[in-house]
Amino acid sequence: MKRFIRTFIVIIASIAMCSCGEDRSSEFNELTKENQWIYNKMKEVYLWADSIKDIKQQTYFSEPSKFFSGLLYPSDKISFFADSVNKTTYGFDFSLMRDPLGIEPTKVYALVEYVEPASPAADAGLKRGMWISAIDTTEVNMGANSALTSGPAITLGIKTITYDDDNEQYIWEEYPIICLPAATEIKKSPLPIVNTINDISGKTGYIMCNNFDDEQSVADIHNALTKFSDEGVSNIVFDLRYNNSYSITNAAALAAVFAPSDKCNSVFCSLYKDATLTTKQDILLPQAAINVSDKQLYIITTEKTTGTANALIKALYNTRETSTFKVVGKMATGSEFATENFESPYWFKITPATAIIADANGELLSPTAPNYKLEEIGDYKHIYPFGNKQEHMLYNISYIIANGTLPADL
């Protein structure tokens, strides 16, 4: 319907513009205000702004998403257009895989890896480590991504893996059917889990940080770190495996908390505001209200770790002693391009590339290989909640703390 209305408007506007002897510019401006906003913002902030050519009047009547795409530099694969409203979702992350027990090698399951608090999935009782075997009456298959991401209310067939003591083997066990409510608009929690773990290595503070783009999330991290210091925590795990932040300013603020205090006002990273690398802006490490550089720091990353989390990690490699800072997991998905999020006054937002990022040494930003390579899920038979000391990543970090290496049998 929206497309039909816009097409109708374009036809009427074209007729109006062909009328002679009248100034119809105000009508043109009203009908094209969305795309004019896009054009002006892109000319102001876009990394390849100089490549944007003058636009023909008729082009301004395009759908905003198409108009935005038409302004992009040919090799730009990271800028994007999106509705301002959050996409509807059930609120859980999952991986599709064939039977890990090998009982039915062709049978496909969806392993629940993360459940967003206060989401339809959480309200229905879905938990990390559950295995979805069916959607309504249809068995899960390798094409079930969209059906498990968003849609109407559905029922889920659930199984769990348990150990059969009598037969000394792992088996599938049926779990009551879960009724999943319809998908809703959800904003992911920046810090869904913060806790203190006690084990043989002492006290470890754990923070799962999915996003640090707003000031409140940074303040909450500061509060958690202050609490850890008061509790005598000696090790900190900063879990960024689902982090997709884009704020350079907040990344620098967090780096200042974890970096040695004498690095204050040193270069966190440099931003080149043009593709020819001639206009440089240095981002400095600010003065931090709290500093925890005396704690051993472990950062968890996966291929789902994106954006300025990479700038944070690279800065810590450049400022901390290697013996006091380790990255554990899989290599993050990185890019040397910085993006910024701009909400329009209308129904959409744009996220264009605005700069090229270089680290404090002038090297273009790229993901850093983990010190300890580790699969996120690990042993599919033992999947514990995030923040639980038996959870695969935390269990192995605890082993590293105690022994200086990963277990030999991994």
C-alpha positions as CSV (number, residue, x, y, z in Angstrom):
1,M,0.0,0.0,0.0
2,K,2.8,2.4,0.9
3,R,4.4,1.7,-2.5
4,F,1.1,2.4,-4.3
5,I,0.7,5.7,-2.4
6,R,4.2,6.8,-3.2
7,T,3.7,5.9,-6.9
8,F,0.5,7.9,-7.0
9,I,2.3,10.9,-5.4
10,V,5.1,10.7,-8.0
11,I,2.5,10.8,-10.8
12,I,0.6,13.7,-9.3
13,A,3.9,15.6,-8.5
14,S,5.1,15.0,-12.1
15,I,2.0,16.5,-13.4
16,A,2.2,19.4,-11.0
17,M,5.8,20.1,-11.9
18,C,4.9,20.3,-15.6
19,S,2.4,23.0,-14.9
20,C,3.5,26.3,-16.4
21,G,3.7,29.7,-14.9
22,E,3.4,28.7,-11.2
23,D,6.1,28.3,-8.5
24,R,5.4,24.7,-7.2
25,S,8.7,24.4,-5.3
26,S,7.0,24.3,-1.9
27,E,4.9,21.2,-3.1
28,F,8.1,19.6,-4.4
29,N,9.9,20.2,-1.0
30,E,7.0,18.7,0.9
31,L,6.8,15.6,-1.3
32,T,10.5,15.0,-1.2
33,K,11.5,16.0,2.3
34,E,12.5,12.5,3.4
35,N,15.0,12.1,0.6
36,Q,16.2,15.7,0.9
37,W,17.0,14.9,4.5
38,I,19.0,11.8,3.4
39,Y,20.9,13.7,0.8
40,N,21.8,16.6,3.1
41,K,22.9,14.2,5.9
42,M,25.0,12.1,3.5
43,K,26.7,15.1,2.1
44,E,27.5,16.2,5.6
45,V,28.8,13.0,7.2
46,Y,29.4,10.3,4.5
47,L,32.9,9.0,4.1
48,W,32.6,9.2,0.3
49,A,30.6,12.4,0.3
50,D,32.6,13.8,-2.6
51,S,31.5,10.9,-4.8
52,I,27.8,11.8,-4.4
53,K,26.7,13.4,-7.7
54,D,24.0,16.0,-8.2
55,I,20.6,14.4,-8.1
56,K,18.0,14.8,-10.8
57,Q,14.7,16.2,-9.5
58,Q,12.7,13.1,-10.4
59,T,15.1,10.9,-8.4
60,Y,13.9,12.6,-5.2
61,F,10.6,10.8,-5.6
62,S,12.2,7.4,-5.2
63,E,11.5,5.2,-2.1
64,P,13.8,6.5,0.6
65,S,15.6,3.1,0.9
66,K,16.2,3.0,-2.9
67,F,17.3,6.7,-2.8
68,F,19.8,6.0,0.0
69,S,21.2,3.0,-1.9
70,G,21.7,5.1,-5.0
71,L,24.0,7.5,-3.1
72,L,26.4,4.8,-1.9
73,Y,29.9,4.4,-3.2
74,P,30.1,1.2,-5.3
75,S,32.4,-0.6,-2.9
76,D,30.5,0.4,0.2
77,K,29.1,-2.8,1.7
78,I,28.5,-1.6,5.3
79,S,26.2,1.4,5.2
80,F,22.5,0.6,5.6
81,F,19.0,2.0,5.8
82,A,16.5,0.7,8.4
83,D,13.1,1.4,9.8
84,S,13.4,3.4,13.0
85,V,11.2,0.9,14.9
86,N,12.8,-2.2,16.2
87,K,12.2,-5.3,14.2
88,T,9.8,-7.8,15.7
89,T,11.5,-10.9,17.1
90,Y,10.9,-13.8,19.4
91,G,14.0,-12.7,21.3
92,F,16.5,-15.6,21.1
93,D,19.6,-16.6,19.2
94,F,20.1,-20.1,18.0
95,S,22.2,-22.4,15.7
96,L,20.8,-25.0,13.4
97,M,22.7,-28.3,13.4
98,R,22.3,-32.0,12.8
99,D,21.9,-34.4,15.7
100,P,25.0,-33.9,17.9
101,L,24.6,-37.3,19.5
102,G,24.6,-39.0,16.0
103,I,21.5,-41.0,16.8
104,E,19.6,-39.6,13.8
105,P,22.4,-38.1,11.6
106,T,19.9,-36.3,9.3
107,K,17.7,-34.9,12.0
108,V,18.1,-31.1,12.5
109,Y,17.7,-29.3,15.8
110,A,17.9,-25.6,16.7
111,L,20.2,-25.1,19.7
112,V,19.0,-22.2,21.9
113,E,22.2,-20.2,22.6
114,Y,20.9,-16.9,24.1
115,V,17.5,-15.7,25.3
116,E,16.8,-12.0,25.7
117,P,15.4,-11.1,29.1
118,A,11.7,-10.0,29.0
119,S,11.3,-11.3,25.5
120,P,8.5,-13.6,24.2
121,A,11.0,-16.4,24.3
122,A,11.9,-15.7,28.0
123,D,8.3,-15.3,29.0
124,A,7.5,-18.7,27.4
125,G,10.3,-20.4,29.4
126,L,12.8,-21.0,26.6
127,K,16.3,-21.4,28.0
128,R,19.8,-21.6,26.7
129,G,20.8,-25.2,26.1
130,M,17.3,-26.3,25.0
131,W,17.0,-28.0,21.6
132,I,14.0,-27.2,19.4
133,S,13.0,-30.2,17.4
134,A,9.7,-29.0,15.8
135,I,7.8,-25.8,15.0
136,D,4.1,-26.5,15.4
137,T,3.8,-29.9,13.7
138,T,6.8,-29.5,11.4
139,E,10.2,-30.8,12.2
140,V,13.0,-28.3,12.2
141,N,15.1,-28.2,9.0
142,M,18.0,-26.2,7.8
143,G,15.7,-23.5,6.4
144,A,14.0,-22.7,9.7
145,N,15.9,-19.5,10.4
146,S,13.0,-17.1,9.5
147,A,10.4,-19.2,11.2
148,L,12.3,-19.1,14.5
149,T,13.2,-15.4,14.3
150,S,9.9,-13.7,13.9
151,G,6.2,-14.4,13.3
152,P,2.9,-15.3,14.9
153,A,2.5,-17.4,18.1
154,I,3.8,-20.9,17.6
155,T,4.4,-24.1,19.6
156,L,7.9,-25.5,19.9
157,G,8.8,-29.2,20.4
158,I,11.7,-29.2,22.8
159,K,14.3,-31.8,23.8
160,T,17.2,-31.8,26.2
161,I,20.3,-34.0,26.4
162,T,20.7,-36.0,29.6
163,Y,22.9,-38.8,30.8
164,D,21.5,-42.3,31.1
165,D,23.3,-43.8,34.1
166,D,22.0,-47.3,33.4
167,N,23.3,-47.4,29.8
168,E,26.2,-45.0,30.4
169,Q,25.4,-42.8,27.5
170,Y,23.8,-39.5,26.6
171,I,20.3,-39.6,25.3
172,W,17.5,-37.3,24.1
173,E,14.8,-36.5,26.5
174,E,11.4,-35.0,25.7
175,Y,10.6,-31.7,27.3
176,P,7.1,-30.2,27.6
177,I,5.9,-28.3,24.5
178,I,6.6,-24.5,24.8
179,C,4.0,-22.1,23.5
180,L,5.9,-19.1,22.1
181,P,3.9,-15.8,21.9
182,A,3.9,-13.7,18.8
183,A,7.1,-11.8,18.0
184,T,7.3,-8.2,19.3
185,E,9.6,-5.2,19.0
186,I,12.6,-5.8,21.3
187,K,15.6,-3.7,22.2
188,K,18.4,-5.9,23.4
189,S,19.6,-5.4,26.9
190,P,23.1,-3.8,26.9
191,L,24.1,-5.7,30.1
192,P,21.9,-8.7,30.6
193,I,24.2,-10.5,33.0
194,V,26.6,-9.1,35.7
195,N,27.8,-11.4,38.5
196,T,30.7,-12.5,40.7
197,I,32.0,-16.0,40.4
198,N,33.9,-17.8,43.2
199,D,36.2,-20.7,42.3
200,I,39.6,-22.1,43.1
201,S,41.3,-19.2,41.2
202,G,39.6,-16.6,43.5
203,K,36.9,-14.1,42.6
204,T,36.2,-13.4,39.0
205,G,33.8,-10.5,37.9
206,Y,31.7,-11.4,34.9
207,I,30.0,-8.8,32.6
208,M,28.1,-9.8,29.5
209,C,28.0,-6.6,27.4
210,N,25.9,-6.7,24.2
211,N,26.1,-3.0,23.5
212,F,27.8,0.1,25.0
213,D,26.3,2.7,22.7
214,D,24.3,4.7,25.3
215,E,25.7,6.6,28.3
216,Q,23.6,4.5,30.7
217,S,25.3,1.3,29.6
218,V,28.7,2.8,30.2
219,A,27.6,4.0,33.6
220,D,26.3,0.6,34.5
221,I,29.6,-1.0,33.5
222,H,31.4,1.5,35.8
223,N,29.1,0.6,38.6
224,A,29.7,-3.1,38.1
225,L,33.4,-2.6,38.1
226,T,33.3,-0.6,41.2
227,K,31.3,-3.4,42.9
228,F,33.9,-5.9,41.7
229,S,36.7,-3.8,43.2
230,D,34.9,-3.6,46.5
231,E,34.4,-7.3,46.6
232,G,38.1,-8.0,46.0
233,V,37.8,-9.4,42.5
234,S,41.2,-10.1,40.9
235,N,40.0,-11.2,37.4
236,I,37.5,-9.6,35.1
237,V,35.7,-11.3,32.2
238,F,34.2,-8.9,29.7
239,D,32.0,-11.0,27.5
240,L,31.6,-9.3,24.0
241,R,30.5,-12.4,22.1
242,Y,27.2,-10.7,21.0
243,N,28.4,-7.1,21.0
244,N,27.6,-4.9,18.0
245,S,28.4,-1.4,19.3
246,Y,29.3,1.5,17.0
247,S,30.1,4.4,19.5
248,I,33.8,5.3,19.2
249,T,33.4,7.8,22.1
250,N,32.0,5.1,24.5
251,A,34.6,2.5,23.3
252,A,37.3,5.0,24.3
253,A,35.7,5.6,27.6
254,L,35.7,1.9,28.4
255,A,39.3,1.5,27.2
256,A,40.3,4.2,29.6
257,V,38.8,2.2,32.5
258,F,40.7,-1.0,31.5
259,A,44.0,0.7,30.4
260,P,46.8,1.8,32.7
261,S,45.9,5.2,34.2
262,D,49.1,6.8,32.9
263,K,47.8,6.3,29.3
264,C,45.1,9.0,29.9
265,N,45.1,11.5,27.0
266,S,47.1,9.1,24.8
267,V,45.6,8.2,21.4
268,F,42.8,5.6,21.5
269,C,42.4,5.6,17.7
270,S,42.4,7.9,14.7
271,L,39.5,8.6,12.4
272,Y,40.1,9.6,8.8
273,K,37.0,11.5,7.6
274,D,37.8,11.0,3.9
275,A,38.7,8.0,1.8
276,T,42.1,9.6,0.8
277,L,43.3,9.5,4.4
278,T,44.1,13.2,4.5
279,T,41.8,14.5,7.2
280,K,42.6,12.8,10.6
281,Q,40.9,13.2,13.9
282,D,42.6,11.6,16.9
283,I,40.3,10.2,19.6
284,L,42.0,10.3,23.0
285,L,41.6,8.1,26.0
286,P,39.6,10.3,28.5
287,Q,40.1,10.6,32.2
288,A,38.2,7.7,33.8
289,A,36.3,7.9,37.1
290,I,37.4,4.3,37.9
291,N,40.4,2.3,36.7
292,V,40.7,-1.5,36.9
293,S,44.0,-2.0,35.1
294,D,45.3,-3.8,38.1
295,K,42.9,-6.7,37.4
296,Q,43.6,-9.5,35.0
297,L,41.3,-9.0,32.0
298,Y,39.8,-11.6,29.7
299,I,37.6,-10.6,26.8
300,I,35.4,-13.1,25.0
301,T,34.8,-12.7,21.3
302,T,33.1,-14.6,18.5
303,E,32.3,-13.9,14.8
304,K,29.2,-12.1,16.2
305,T,31.4,-9.5,17.9
306,T,31.3,-6.5,15.5
307,G,31.8,-2.7,15.3
308,T,33.9,-0.7,17.8
309,A,34.4,-3.6,20.1
310,N,37.4,-4.2,17.8
311,A,38.7,-0.7,18.4
312,L,38.4,-1.3,22.2
313,I,40.3,-4.6,22.0
314,K,43.1,-3.2,19.7
315,A,43.6,-0.2,22.1
316,L,44.0,-2.6,25.1
317,Y,46.6,-4.6,23.2
318,N,48.5,-1.4,22.6
319,T,48.2,-0.1,26.2
320,R,48.3,-3.2,28.6
321,E,51.0,-5.7,29.3
322,T,50.3,-8.8,27.3
323,S,50.5,-10.9,30.5
324,T,47.5,-9.0,32.0
325,F,45.1,-9.1,29.0
326,K,43.9,-12.0,27.0
327,V,41.2,-12.5,24.3
328,V,39.5,-15.9,24.3
329,G,37.1,-17.3,21.7
330,K,36.8,-16.9,17.9
331,M,38.0,-14.0,15.8
332,A,35.5,-11.1,15.7
333,T,34.0,-9.8,12.5
334,G,35.7,-6.5,12.0
335,S,36.0,-3.6,9.6
336,E,38.3,-0.6,9.3
337,F,35.2,1.6,8.7
338,A,33.4,3.5,11.4
339,T,29.6,3.9,11.0
340,E,27.2,6.2,12.8
341,N,23.5,5.9,13.4
342,F,21.3,8.9,12.4
343,E,17.6,8.9,13.3
344,S,15.6,10.9,10.7
345,P,12.6,13.1,11.7
346,Y,10.5,10.6,9.8
347,W,10.0,6.8,10.0
348,F,13.5,5.6,9.2
349,K,17.2,5.8,10.2
350,I,20.4,5.6,8.2
351,T,23.7,4.2,9.3
352,P,26.4,5.3,6.8
353,A,30.1,4.8,6.9
354,T,31.6,8.1,8.3
355,A,35.3,7.4,8.8
356,I,38.2,5.0,8.4
357,I,39.6,3.8,11.7
358,A,43.3,3.5,12.4
359,D,44.8,2.4,15.8
360,A,47.2,4.5,17.9
361,N,50.1,3.2,15.7
362,G,48.4,4.4,12.5
363,E,47.5,0.9,11.3
364,L,44.0,0.5,9.8
365,L,41.8,-1.4,12.2
366,S,41.3,-5.1,11.7
367,P,40.2,-7.9,14.0
368,T,42.8,-9.4,16.3
369,A,43.2,-13.1,16.6
370,P,42.3,-14.5,20.0
371,N,45.2,-15.5,22.3
372,Y,43.2,-18.7,23.0
373,K,41.0,-20.0,20.3
374,L,37.8,-21.6,21.7
375,E,34.4,-22.5,20.3
376,E,31.6,-20.7,21.9
377,I,29.4,-23.7,22.6
378,G,32.1,-26.3,23.0
379,D,30.7,-29.6,24.3
380,Y,27.0,-29.6,23.2
381,K,26.2,-32.0,26.0
382,H,27.0,-29.5,28.7
383,I,25.6,-26.1,28.0
384,Y,25.2,-23.9,31.1
385,P,23.7,-20.4,31.6
386,F,25.9,-17.4,30.8
387,G,27.7,-16.3,34.0
388,N,27.7,-19.8,35.4
389,K,31.3,-21.0,36.2
390,Q,30.6,-24.3,34.4
391,E,29.7,-22.5,31.2
392,H,32.2,-23.6,28.5
393,M,34.0,-20.3,28.0
394,L,34.1,-19.4,31.7
395,Y,35.2,-22.9,32.7
396,N,38.1,-22.7,30.3
397,I,39.0,-19.1,31.3
398,S,39.2,-20.4,34.9
399,Y,41.5,-23.1,33.8
400,I,43.7,-20.6,32.0
401,I,43.8,-18.4,35.1
402,A,44.9,-21.4,37.2
403,N,47.3,-23.1,34.7
404,G,48.3,-20.5,32.1
405,T,46.9,-22.5,29.2
406,L,43.8,-24.3,27.9
407,P,43.2,-27.9,28.9
408,A,45.2,-30.4,26.8
409,D,42.1,-32.5,26.0
410,L,40.1,-29.6,24.3
